Amino acid sequence: RRAKDRRQEAAQLALLPEFSLSLTGGRLGDQVLSFLNLNPWLASAAIGVSIPIYEGGALQAKVEIATAQQAQAVAGYGAVVLTAFREVENSLANERYLALQFPLDQKSLDDRTAAVQIATTQYKAGRRDLLWVAQLTTVQLAAESNLIRLRGAQQANRVRLVQVLGGSFDAAPPTSAPAR
């Protein structure tokens, strides 16, 4: 983005006149004067001015192109910022949703586990058949699987949140330069 700003400034500065100053000096190197031990000093100065008069609108077109490129860079930066904000907002909303969902799934698993224990007791007492116990155990395992899946989703969401906030998973923490 800074490069685009500098290009626009350079294009605008190209519309302004340029000034130059040159100074030269030295001894005159003529052989006859050297033979007579006369070596006079010679100095000259020059001032120059260059003014862009007419270039068929090329300079103004360069300014307009640089301005458009600068606007494009700003828009691109804005799009990146909005994407970052959206990703953070989505991760925070998902964290809240998953946190609300977790106790409900845990309660469901606890209820299914209690139902399997009751069914097992009834089976041992001869009041229920083994198929009924197996069906309840299948439902309990599905509830446990859902809870495990939810925990995995929470962990993945937290990793994503750290990443979109600019975090890193490097093994070594960044070191700061010593203060002077």
C-alpha positions as CSV (number, residue, x, y, z in Angstrom):
1,R,0.0,0.0,0.0
2,R,2.9,2.4,0.8
3,A,4.4,1.7,-2.6
4,K,1.2,2.7,-4.3
5,D,1.1,5.9,-2.2
6,R,4.7,6.7,-3.2
7,R,4.0,6.1,-6.9
8,Q,1.1,8.5,-6.8
9,E,3.3,11.1,-5.1
10,A,6.0,10.6,-7.8
11,A,3.5,11.0,-10.6
12,Q,2.2,14.2,-9.1
13,L,5.7,15.5,-8.5
14,A,6.5,14.8,-12.2
15,L,4.1,17.7,-13.0
16,L,6.3,20.2,-11.2
17,P,9.4,21.9,-12.7
18,E,12.9,20.4,-12.0
19,F,15.8,22.5,-10.9
20,S,19.5,21.6,-11.2
21,L,22.7,23.2,-10.1
22,S,26.2,22.1,-11.1
23,L,29.5,23.4,-10.1
24,T,32.9,22.4,-11.5
25,G,36.4,23.6,-10.8
26,G,40.0,22.8,-11.4
27,R,43.3,23.9,-13.0
28,L,43.5,24.6,-16.6
29,G,45.5,21.8,-18.2
30,D,47.1,23.6,-21.2
31,Q,50.7,22.4,-22.0
32,V,52.0,25.9,-23.0
33,L,50.8,27.4,-19.7
34,S,52.2,24.4,-17.7
35,F,55.6,25.0,-19.4
36,L,55.5,28.6,-18.3
37,N,54.6,27.6,-14.8
38,L,51.2,29.3,-15.2
39,N,48.4,27.0,-14.2
40,P,45.4,29.2,-13.5
41,W,42.3,28.0,-11.7
42,L,39.2,27.6,-13.7
43,A,35.7,27.4,-12.2
44,S,32.2,27.3,-13.7
45,A,28.7,27.1,-12.5
46,A,25.4,26.2,-14.2
47,I,21.8,26.4,-13.2
48,G,19.2,24.5,-15.1
49,V,15.4,24.4,-15.1
50,S,13.2,21.8,-16.8
51,I,9.5,22.5,-17.0
52,P,7.1,19.9,-18.4
53,I,5.2,21.9,-21.0
54,Y,3.3,19.5,-23.2
55,E,3.5,15.7,-23.2
56,G,0.1,14.9,-24.6
57,G,-1.5,14.3,-21.3
58,A,0.9,11.5,-20.4
59,L,1.9,13.1,-17.0
60,Q,-1.8,13.6,-16.0
61,A,-2.6,10.1,-17.1
62,K,0.2,8.8,-14.9
63,V,-1.2,10.7,-12.0
64,E,-4.7,9.2,-12.6
65,I,-3.3,5.7,-13.0
66,A,-1.3,6.0,-9.8
67,T,-4.4,7.4,-8.0
68,A,-6.5,4.5,-9.2
69,Q,-3.8,2.0,-8.1
70,Q,-3.7,3.6,-4.7
71,A,-7.5,3.4,-4.4
72,Q,-7.3,-0.3,-5.4
73,A,-4.7,-1.0,-2.8
74,V,-6.8,0.7,-0.1
75,A,-9.9,-1.3,-1.2
76,G,-7.8,-4.5,-1.1
77,Y,-6.6,-3.7,2.4
78,G,-10.2,-3.0,3.5
79,A,-11.3,-6.4,2.1
80,V,-8.6,-8.2,4.0
81,V,-9.5,-6.4,7.2
82,L,-13.2,-7.2,6.8
83,T,-12.4,-10.8,6.1
84,A,-10.3,-10.9,9.3
85,F,-13.1,-9.4,11.4
86,R,-15.7,-11.8,9.9
87,E,-13.5,-14.8,10.7
88,V,-12.9,-13.6,14.3
89,E,-16.7,-12.9,14.7
90,N,-17.6,-16.4,13.3
91,S,-15.1,-18.1,15.6
92,L,-16.4,-16.3,18.7
93,A,-20.0,-17.1,17.8
94,N,-19.1,-20.7,17.2
95,E,-17.3,-20.8,20.6
96,R,-20.5,-19.5,22.3
97,Y,-22.7,-22.0,20.4
98,L,-20.5,-24.9,21.2
99,A,-20.2,-23.9,24.9
100,L,-24.1,-23.8,25.1
101,Q,-24.3,-27.2,23.3
102,F,-21.8,-29.0,25.5
103,P,-23.9,-29.3,28.7
104,L,-26.9,-30.5,26.8
105,D,-25.0,-33.2,25.1
106,Q,-23.3,-34.2,28.4
107,K,-26.8,-34.4,30.1
108,S,-28.0,-36.6,27.2
109,L,-25.0,-38.9,27.6
110,D,-25.6,-39.1,31.4
111,D,-29.3,-40.0,30.8
112,R,-28.4,-42.7,28.3
113,T,-25.8,-44.2,30.6
114,A,-28.3,-44.3,33.4
115,A,-30.9,-45.9,31.1
116,V,-28.3,-48.6,30.1
117,Q,-27.6,-49.3,33.7
118,I,-31.3,-49.7,34.5
119,A,-31.8,-51.9,31.5
120,T,-28.8,-54.1,32.4
121,T,-30.3,-54.5,36.0
122,Q,-33.7,-55.4,34.5
123,Y,-32.1,-57.9,32.1
124,K,-30.2,-59.5,35.0
125,A,-33.5,-59.7,36.9
126,G,-35.2,-61.3,33.9
127,R,-37.6,-58.5,33.2
128,R,-36.1,-57.4,29.8
129,D,-34.4,-59.1,27.0
130,L,-30.8,-58.6,25.8
131,L,-31.9,-56.9,22.5
132,W,-33.4,-54.0,24.4
133,V,-30.2,-53.5,26.4
134,A,-28.2,-53.6,23.2
135,Q,-30.4,-51.0,21.5
136,L,-30.0,-48.7,24.5
137,T,-26.3,-49.3,24.5
138,T,-26.2,-48.3,20.8
139,V,-28.0,-45.1,21.6
140,Q,-25.6,-44.4,24.5
141,L,-22.6,-44.9,22.3
142,A,-24.1,-42.5,19.7
143,A,-24.5,-39.9,22.4
144,E,-20.9,-40.4,23.6
145,S,-19.7,-40.1,20.0
146,N,-21.6,-36.8,19.6
147,L,-20.0,-35.5,22.8
148,I,-16.6,-36.4,21.5
149,R,-17.3,-34.8,18.2
150,L,-18.5,-31.7,20.0
151,R,-15.2,-31.5,22.0
152,G,-13.2,-31.9,18.8
153,A,-15.2,-29.1,17.2
154,Q,-14.5,-26.9,20.2
155,Q,-10.8,-27.6,20.0
156,A,-10.7,-27.0,16.3
157,N,-12.7,-23.7,16.7
158,R,-10.2,-22.5,19.4
159,V,-7.3,-23.3,17.1
160,R,-9.0,-21.4,14.3
161,L,-9.7,-18.5,16.6
162,V,-6.0,-18.3,17.7
163,Q,-5.0,-18.4,14.0
164,V,-7.4,-15.6,12.9
165,L,-6.3,-13.5,15.8
166,G,-2.7,-13.7,14.4
167,G,-1.4,-16.4,16.8
168,S,1.3,-18.9,16.0
169,F,2.0,-22.5,16.9
170,D,5.8,-22.2,16.8
171,A,7.6,-24.4,19.2
172,A,9.8,-21.5,20.5
173,P,8.1,-18.4,21.7
174,P,9.3,-15.2,20.1
175,T,12.1,-13.5,21.9
176,S,12.2,-9.7,22.4
177,A,15.3,-7.7,21.7
178,P,17.1,-6.6,24.8
179,A,16.3,-3.0,26.0
180,R,19.2,-0.5,25.7
